[in-house]
Amino acid sequence: MTDTASLLRELSSLGLDDESAPSPPPRPVTPVRPTTTTKKKRGLFGR
């Protein structure tokens, strides 16, 4: 059974191969729609 350290080394080495490839442009931030103040808050999961 392989240990966690070797798995982490394997995963970290996978990202090193993509250094020469151009990175995709960052996604534009979508504006958050402001909530109306007239609505009563119903709780964390209220809809």
PDB file of N, CA, C, O and CB in Angstrom:
ATOM      1  N   MET A   1       0.847  -1.180   0.000  1.00  0.00           N
ATOM      2  CA  MET A   1       0.000   0.000   0.000  1.00  0.00           C
ATOM      3  C   MET A   1       0.895   1.247   0.000  1.00  0.00           C
ATOM      4  O   MET A   1       1.850   1.344   0.770  1.00  0.00           O
ATOM      5  CB  MET A   1      -0.965  -0.004   1.231  1.00  0.00           C
ATOM      6  N   THR A   2       0.562   2.193  -0.881  1.00  0.00           N
ATOM      7  CA  THR A   2       1.397   3.392  -0.970  1.00  0.00           C
ATOM      8  C   THR A   2       1.030   4.382   0.118  1.00  0.00           C
ATOM      9  O   THR A   2      -0.117   4.451   0.558  1.00  0.00           O
ATOM     10  CB  THR A   2       1.259   4.048  -2.347  1.00  0.00           C
ATOM     11  N   ASP A   3       2.007   5.134   0.537  1.00  0.00           N
ATOM     12  CA  ASP A   3       1.751   6.108   1.595  1.00  0.00           C
ATOM     13  C   ASP A   3       1.286   7.443   1.016  1.00  0.00           C
ATOM     14  O   ASP A   3       1.376   7.683  -0.189  1.00  0.00           O
ATOM     15  CB  ASP A   3       3.008   6.313   2.445  1.00  0.00           C
ATOM     16  N   THR A   4       0.798   8.287   1.885  1.00  0.00           N
ATOM     17  CA  THR A   4       0.228   9.567   1.468  1.00  0.00           C
ATOM     18  C   THR A   4       1.282  10.479   0.854  1.00  0.00           C
ATOM     19  O   THR A   4       0.993  11.212  -0.092  1.00  0.00           O
ATOM     20  CB  THR A   4      -0.430  10.262   2.653  1.00  0.00           C
ATOM     21  N   ALA A   5       2.487  10.439   1.376  1.00  0.00           N
ATOM     22  CA  ALA A   5       3.537  11.319   0.870  1.00  0.00           C
ATOM     23  C   ALA A   5       3.860  11.015  -0.589  1.00  0.00           C
ATOM     24  O   ALA A   5       4.062  11.933  -1.383  1.00  0.00           O
ATOM     25  CB  ALA A   5       4.797  11.187   1.723  1.00  0.00           C
ATOM     26  N   SER A   6       3.909   9.743  -0.944  1.00  0.00           N
ATOM     27  CA  SER A   6       4.218   9.408  -2.331  1.00  0.00           C
ATOM     28  C   SER A   6       3.075   9.805  -3.257  1.00  0.00           C
ATOM     29  O   SER A   6       3.309  10.205  -4.397  1.00  0.00           O
ATOM     30  CB  SER A   6       4.510   7.912  -2.465  1.00  0.00           C
ATOM     31  N   LEU A   7       1.841   9.696  -2.772  1.00  0.00           N
ATOM     32  CA  LEU A   7       0.704  10.129  -3.581  1.00  0.00           C
ATOM     33  C   LEU A   7       0.727  11.639  -3.793  1.00  0.00           C
ATOM     34  O   LEU A   7       0.428  12.119  -4.887  1.00  0.00           O
ATOM     35  CB  LEU A   7      -0.613   9.709  -2.919  1.00  0.00           C
ATOM     36  N   LEU A   8       1.080  12.386  -2.752  1.00  0.00           N
ATOM     37  CA  LEU A   8       1.153  13.834  -2.885  1.00  0.00           C
ATOM     38  C   LEU A   8       2.274  14.246  -3.834  1.00  0.00           C
ATOM     39  O   LEU A   8       2.120  15.194  -4.604  1.00  0.00           O
ATOM     40  CB  LEU A   8       1.357  14.480  -1.519  1.00  0.00           C
ATOM     41  N   ARG A   9       3.398  13.541  -3.784  1.00  0.00           N
ATOM     42  CA  ARG A   9       4.484  13.842  -4.713  1.00  0.00           C
ATOM     43  C   ARG A   9       4.052  13.561  -6.143  1.00  0.00           C
ATOM     44  O   ARG A   9       4.387  14.318  -7.054  1.00  0.00           O
ATOM     45  CB  ARG A   9       5.737  13.027  -4.366  1.00  0.00           C
ATOM     46  N   GLU A  10       3.322  12.494  -6.343  1.00  0.00           N
ATOM     47  CA  GLU A  10       2.838  12.141  -7.678  1.00  0.00           C
ATOM     48  C   GLU A  10       1.897  13.217  -8.208  1.00  0.00           C
ATOM     49  O   GLU A  10       2.004  13.634  -9.362  1.00  0.00           O
ATOM     50  CB  GLU A  10       2.127  10.777  -7.652  1.00  0.00           C
ATOM     51  N   LEU A  11       0.975  13.663  -7.358  1.00  0.00           N
ATOM     52  CA  LEU A  11       0.022  14.681  -7.790  1.00  0.00           C
ATOM     53  C   LEU A  11       0.707  16.018  -8.047  1.00  0.00           C
ATOM     54  O   LEU A  11       0.368  16.710  -9.006  1.00  0.00           O
ATOM     55  CB  LEU A  11      -1.074  14.852  -6.747  1.00  0.00           C
ATOM     56  N   SER A  12       1.658  16.384  -7.212  1.00  0.00           N
ATOM     57  CA  SER A  12       2.328  17.671  -7.396  1.00  0.00           C
ATOM     58  C   SER A  12       3.208  17.658  -8.639  1.00  0.00           C
ATOM     59  O   SER A  12       3.408  18.702  -9.261  1.00  0.00           O
ATOM     60  CB  SER A  12       3.165  18.017  -6.165  1.00  0.00           C
ATOM     61  N   SER A  13       3.734  16.505  -9.007  1.00  0.00           N
ATOM     62  CA  SER A  13       4.577  16.440 -10.190  1.00  0.00           C
ATOM     63  C   SER A  13       3.748  16.496 -11.468  1.00  0.00           C
ATOM     64  O   SER A  13       4.286  16.825 -12.525  1.00  0.00           O
ATOM     65  CB  SER A  13       5.418  15.174 -10.168  1.00  0.00           C
ATOM     66  N   LEU A  14       2.472  16.189 -11.403  1.00  0.00           N
ATOM     67  CA  LEU A  14       1.631  16.242 -12.593  1.00  0.00           C
ATOM     68  C   LEU A  14       1.460  17.670 -13.084  1.00  0.00           C
ATOM     69  O   LEU A  14       1.378  17.893 -14.291  1.00  0.00           O
ATOM     70  CB  LEU A  14       0.271  15.621 -12.308  1.00  0.00           C
ATOM     71  N   GLY A  15       1.403  18.626 -12.198  1.00  0.00           N
ATOM     72  CA  GLY A  15       1.210  20.012 -12.588  1.00  0.00           C
ATOM     73  C   GLY A  15       2.457  20.658 -13.159  1.00  0.00           C
ATOM     74  O   GLY A  15       2.365  21.708 -13.795  1.00  0.00           O
ATOM     75  N   LEU A  16       3.619  20.062 -12.949  1.00  0.00           N
ATOM     76  CA  LEU A  16       4.862  20.670 -13.393  1.00  0.00           C
ATOM     77  C   LEU A  16       5.071  20.518 -14.895  1.00  0.00           C
ATOM     78  O   LEU A  16       5.847  21.278 -15.475  1.00  0.00           O
ATOM     79  CB  LEU A  16       6.027  20.063 -12.650  1.00  0.00           C
ATOM     80  N   ASP A  17       4.409  19.567 -15.543  1.00  0.00           N
ATOM     81  CA  ASP A  17       4.594  19.338 -16.966  1.00  0.00           C
ATOM     82  C   ASP A  17       3.921  20.404 -17.814  1.00  0.00           C
ATOM     83  O   ASP A  17       4.269  20.555 -18.985  1.00  0.00           O
ATOM     84  CB  ASP A  17       4.065  17.981 -17.342  1.00  0.00           C
ATOM     85  N   ASP A  18       2.975  21.145 -17.267  1.00  0.00           N
ATOM     86  CA  ASP A  18       2.195  22.111 -18.033  1.00  0.00           C
ATOM     87  C   ASP A  18       2.798  23.511 -17.999  1.00  0.00           C
ATOM     88  O   ASP A  18       2.123  24.476 -18.357  1.00  0.00           O
ATOM     89  CB  ASP A  18       0.782  22.156 -17.510  1.00  0.00           C
ATOM     90  N   GLU A  19       4.051  23.641 -17.576  1.00  0.00           N
ATOM     91  CA  GLU A  19       4.667  24.962 -17.462  1.00  0.00           C
ATOM     92  C   GLU A  19       4.779  25.646 -18.822  1.00  0.00           C
ATOM     93  O   GLU A  19       4.595  26.860 -18.904  1.00  0.00           O
ATOM     94  CB  GLU A  19       6.049  24.846 -16.820  1.00  0.00           C
ATOM     95  N   SER A  20       5.074  24.905 -19.895  1.00  0.00           N
ATOM     96  CA  SER A  20       5.276  25.516 -21.201  1.00  0.00           C
ATOM     97  C   SER A  20       3.958  25.833 -21.904  1.00  0.00           C
ATOM     98  O   SER A  20       3.930  26.686 -22.791  1.00  0.00           O
ATOM     99  CB  SER A  20       6.111  24.606 -22.070  1.00  0.00           C
ATOM    100  N   ALA A  21       2.882  25.176 -21.532  1.00  0.00           N
ATOM    101  CA  ALA A  21       1.590  25.426 -22.169  1.00  0.00           C
ATOM    102  C   ALA A  21       1.010  26.739 -21.667  1.00  0.00           C
ATOM    103  O   ALA A  21       1.115  27.051 -20.481  1.00  0.00           O
ATOM    104  CB  ALA A  21       0.608  24.266 -21.897  1.00  0.00           C
ATOM    105  N   PRO A  22       0.395  27.517 -22.569  1.00  0.00           N
ATOM    106  CA  PRO A  22      -0.211  28.783 -22.116  1.00  0.00           C
ATOM    107  C   PRO A  22      -1.419  28.515 -21.234  1.00  0.00           C
ATOM    108  O   PRO A  22      -2.233  27.637 -21.519  1.00  0.00           O
ATOM    109  CB  PRO A  22      -0.625  29.653 -23.321  1.00  0.00           C
ATOM    110  N   SER A  23      -1.519  29.276 -20.170  1.00  0.00           N
ATOM    111  CA  SER A  23      -2.640  29.077 -19.263  1.00  0.00           C
ATOM    112  C   SER A  23      -3.884  29.733 -19.843  1.00  0.00           C
ATOM    113  O   SER A  23      -3.779  30.759 -20.516  1.00  0.00           O
ATOM    114  CB  SER A  23      -2.324  29.646 -17.860  1.00  0.00           C
ATOM    115  N   PRO A  24      -5.062  29.162 -19.598  1.00  0.00           N
ATOM    116  CA  PRO A  24      -6.296  29.765 -20.105  1.00  0.00           C
ATOM    117  C   PRO A  24      -6.554  31.095 -19.418  1.00  0.00           C
ATOM    118  O   PRO A  24      -6.166  31.279 -18.264  1.00  0.00           O
ATOM    119  CB  PRO A  24      -7.492  28.817 -19.899  1.00  0.00           C
ATOM    120  N   PRO A  25      -7.205  32.026 -20.110  1.00  0.00           N
ATOM    121  CA  PRO A  25      -7.482  33.321 -19.475  1.00  0.00           C
ATOM    122  C   PRO A  25      -8.421  33.156 -18.298  1.00  0.00           C
ATOM    123  O   PRO A  25      -9.283  32.277 -18.319  1.00  0.00           O
ATOM    124  CB  PRO A  25      -8.079  34.304 -20.486  1.00  0.00           C
ATOM    125  N   PRO A  26      -8.274  33.983 -17.271  1.00  0.00           N
ATOM    126  CA  PRO A  26      -9.154  33.856 -16.105  1.00  0.00           C
ATOM    127  C   PRO A  26     -10.594  34.188 -16.468  1.00  0.00           C
ATOM    128  O   PRO A  26     -10.861  35.037 -17.318  1.00  0.00           O
ATOM    129  CB  PRO A  26      -8.677  34.768 -14.969  1.00  0.00           C
ATOM    130  N   ARG A  27     -11.518  33.493 -15.798  1.00  0.00           N
ATOM    131  CA  ARG A  27     -12.932  33.738 -16.065  1.00  0.00           C
ATOM    132  C   ARG A  27     -13.338  35.110 -15.544  1.00  0.00           C
ATOM    133  O   ARG A  27     -12.885  35.534 -14.481  1.00  0.00           O
ATOM    134  CB  ARG A  27     -13.803  32.644 -15.426  1.00  0.00           C
ATOM    135  N   PRO A  28     -14.200  35.808 -16.298  1.00  0.00           N
ATOM    136  CA  PRO A  28     -14.700  37.080 -15.764  1.00  0.00           C
ATOM    137  C   PRO A  28     -15.595  36.832 -14.557  1.00  0.00           C
ATOM    138  O   PRO A  28     -16.358  35.867 -14.521  1.00  0.00           O
ATOM    139  CB  PRO A  28     -15.473  37.863 -16.849  1.00  0.00           C
ATOM    140  N   VAL A  29     -15.492  37.699 -13.590  1.00  0.00           N
ATOM    141  CA  VAL A  29     -16.274  37.538 -12.369  1.00  0.00           C
ATOM    142  C   VAL A  29     -17.710  37.933 -12.658  1.00  0.00           C
ATOM    143  O   VAL A  29     -17.975  39.025 -13.159  1.00  0.00           O
ATOM    144  CB  VAL A  29     -15.689  38.386 -11.204  1.00  0.00           C
ATOM    145  N   THR A  30     -18.638  37.037 -12.338  1.00  0.00           N
ATOM    146  CA  THR A  30     -20.041  37.357 -12.567  1.00  0.00           C
ATOM    147  C   THR A  30     -20.535  38.248 -11.443  1.00  0.00           C
ATOM    148  O   THR A  30     -20.295  37.954 -10.272  1.00  0.00           O
ATOM    149  CB  THR A  30     -20.899  36.071 -12.668  1.00  0.00           C
ATOM    150  N   PRO A  31     -21.219  39.329 -11.777  1.00  0.00           N
ATOM    151  CA  PRO A  31     -21.702  40.220 -10.717  1.00  0.00           C
ATOM    152  C   PRO A  31     -22.784  39.552  -9.884  1.00  0.00           C
ATOM    153  O   PRO A  31     -23.656  38.861 -10.410  1.00  0.00           O
ATOM    154  CB  PRO A  31     -22.237  41.520 -11.314  1.00  0.00           C
ATOM    155  N   VAL A  32     -22.715  39.766  -8.593  1.00  0.00           N
ATOM    156  CA  VAL A  32     -23.698  39.181  -7.690  1.00  0.00           C
ATOM    157  C   VAL A  32     -24.924  40.068  -7.682  1.00  0.00           C
ATOM    158  O   VAL A  32     -24.823  41.280  -7.492  1.00  0.00           O
ATOM    159  CB  VAL A  32     -23.123  39.010  -6.254  1.00  0.00           C
ATOM    160  N   ARG A  33     -26.082  39.462  -7.889  1.00  0.00           N
ATOM    161  CA  ARG A  33     -27.318  40.225  -7.913  1.00  0.00           C
ATOM    162  C   ARG A  33     -27.689  40.639  -6.492  1.00  0.00           C
ATOM    163  O   ARG A  33     -27.820  39.778  -5.622  1.00  0.00           O
ATOM    164  CB  ARG A  33     -28.456  39.406  -8.561  1.00  0.00           C
ATOM    165  N   PRO A  34     -27.860  41.929  -6.237  1.00  0.00           N
ATOM    166  CA  PRO A  34     -28.207  42.353  -4.877  1.00  0.00           C
ATOM    167  C   PRO A  34     -29.618  41.911  -4.505  1.00  0.00           C
ATOM    168  O   PRO A  34     -30.543  41.984  -5.314  1.00  0.00           O
ATOM    169  CB  PRO A  34     -28.083  43.878  -4.744  1.00  0.00           C
ATOM    170  N   THR A  35     -29.763  41.456  -3.278  1.00  0.00           N
ATOM    171  CA  THR A  35     -31.079  41.013  -2.823  1.00  0.00           C
ATOM    172  C   THR A  35     -31.918  42.222  -2.460  1.00  0.00           C
ATOM    173  O   THR A  35     -31.398  43.231  -1.985  1.00  0.00           O
ATOM    174  CB  THR A  35     -30.958  40.051  -1.616  1.00  0.00           C
ATOM    175  N   THR A  36     -33.208  42.116  -2.683  1.00  0.00           N
ATOM    176  CA  THR A  36     -34.082  43.239  -2.354  1.00  0.00           C
ATOM    177  C   THR A  36     -34.255  43.301  -0.844  1.00  0.00           C
ATOM    178  O   THR A  36     -34.331  42.269  -0.177  1.00  0.00           O
ATOM    179  CB  THR A  36     -35.461  43.106  -3.064  1.00  0.00           C
ATOM    180  N   THR A  37     -34.316  44.502  -0.314  1.00  0.00           N
ATOM    181  CA  THR A  37     -34.401  44.667   1.134  1.00  0.00           C
ATOM    182  C   THR A  37     -35.820  44.475   1.645  1.00  0.00           C
ATOM    183  O   THR A  37     -36.028  44.362   2.853  1.00  0.00           O
ATOM    184  CB  THR A  37     -33.893  46.037   1.534  1.00  0.00           C
ATOM    185  N   THR A  38     -36.810  44.434   0.741  1.00  0.00           N
ATOM    186  CA  THR A  38     -38.192  44.286   1.193  1.00  0.00           C
ATOM    187  C   THR A  38     -38.510  42.847   1.566  1.00  0.00           C
ATOM    188  O   THR A  38     -39.457  42.592   2.310  1.00  0.00           O
ATOM    189  CB  THR A  38     -39.151  44.764   0.118  1.00  0.00           C
ATOM    190  N   LYS A  39     -37.714  41.895   1.046  1.00  0.00           N
ATOM    191  CA  LYS A  39     -37.972  40.492   1.373  1.00  0.00           C
ATOM    192  C   LYS A  39     -37.504  40.182   2.786  1.00  0.00           C
ATOM    193  O   LYS A  39     -36.479  40.688   3.244  1.00  0.00           O
ATOM    194  CB  LYS A  39     -37.275  39.563   0.365  1.00  0.00           C
ATOM    195  N   LYS A  40     -38.263  39.352   3.459  1.00  0.00           N
ATOM    196  CA  LYS A  40     -37.882  38.915   4.801  1.00  0.00           C
ATOM    197  C   LYS A  40     -36.932  37.729   4.664  1.00  0.00           C
ATOM    198  O   LYS A  40     -37.182  36.815   3.878  1.00  0.00           O
ATOM    199  CB  LYS A  40     -39.141  38.537   5.659  1.00  0.00           C
ATOM    200  N   LYS A  41     -35.860  37.747   5.419  1.00  0.00           N
ATOM    201  CA  LYS A  41     -34.927  36.627   5.386  1.00  0.00           C
ATOM    202  C   LYS A  41     -35.575  35.437   6.068  1.00  0.00           C
ATOM    203  O   LYS A  41     -36.115  35.548   7.169  1.00  0.00           O
ATOM    204  CB  LYS A  41     -33.578  36.993   6.067  1.00  0.00           C
ATOM    205  N   ARG A  42     -35.511  34.281   5.386  1.00  0.00           N
ATOM    206  CA  ARG A  42     -36.182  33.096   5.908  1.00  0.00           C
ATOM    207  C   ARG A  42     -35.210  32.100   6.518  1.00  0.00           C
ATOM    208  O   ARG A  42     -35.633  31.049   6.999  1.00  0.00           O
ATOM    209  CB  ARG A  42     -36.971  32.427   4.812  1.00  0.00           C
ATOM    210  N   GLY A  43     -33.943  32.399   6.510  1.00  0.00           N
ATOM    211  CA  GLY A  43     -32.974  31.476   7.090  1.00  0.00           C
ATOM    212  C   GLY A  43     -31.940  31.059   6.068  1.00  0.00           C
ATOM    213  O   GLY A  43     -31.951  31.536   4.933  1.00  0.00           O
ATOM    214  N   LEU A  44     -31.057  30.179   6.463  1.00  0.00           N
ATOM    215  CA  LEU A  44     -29.955  29.777   5.617  1.00  0.00           C
ATOM    216  C   LEU A  44     -30.429  29.026   4.382  1.00  0.00           C
ATOM    217  O   LEU A  44     -29.923  29.268   3.286  1.00  0.00           O
ATOM    218  CB  LEU A  44     -28.991  28.928   6.397  1.00  0.00           C
ATOM    219  N   PHE A  45     -31.388  28.122   4.534  1.00  0.00           N
ATOM    220  CA  PHE A  45     -31.848  27.318   3.415  1.00  0.00           C
ATOM    221  C   PHE A  45     -33.239  27.718   2.948  1.00  0.00           C
ATOM    222  O   PHE A  45     -33.847  27.002   2.152  1.00  0.00           O
ATOM    223  CB  PHE A  45     -31.835  25.862   3.790  1.00  0.00           C
ATOM    224  N   GLY A  46     -33.748  28.825   3.417  1.00  0.00           N
ATOM    225  CA  GLY A  46     -35.085  29.258   3.022  1.00  0.00           C
ATOM    226  C   GLY A  46     -35.106  29.738   1.587  1.00  0.00           C
ATOM    227  O   GLY A  46     -34.144  30.342   1.113  1.00  0.00           O
ATOM    228  N   ARG A  47     -36.205  29.470   0.893  1.00  0.00           N
ATOM    229  CA  ARG A  47     -36.340  29.919  -0.490  1.00  0.00           C
ATOM    230  C   ARG A  47     -37.569  30.754  -0.646  1.00  0.00           C
ATOM    231  O   ARG A  47     -37.858  31.228  -1.744  1.00  0.00           O
ATOM    232  CB  ARG A  47     -36.384  28.745  -1.448  1.00  0.00           C
TER     233      ARG A  47
END
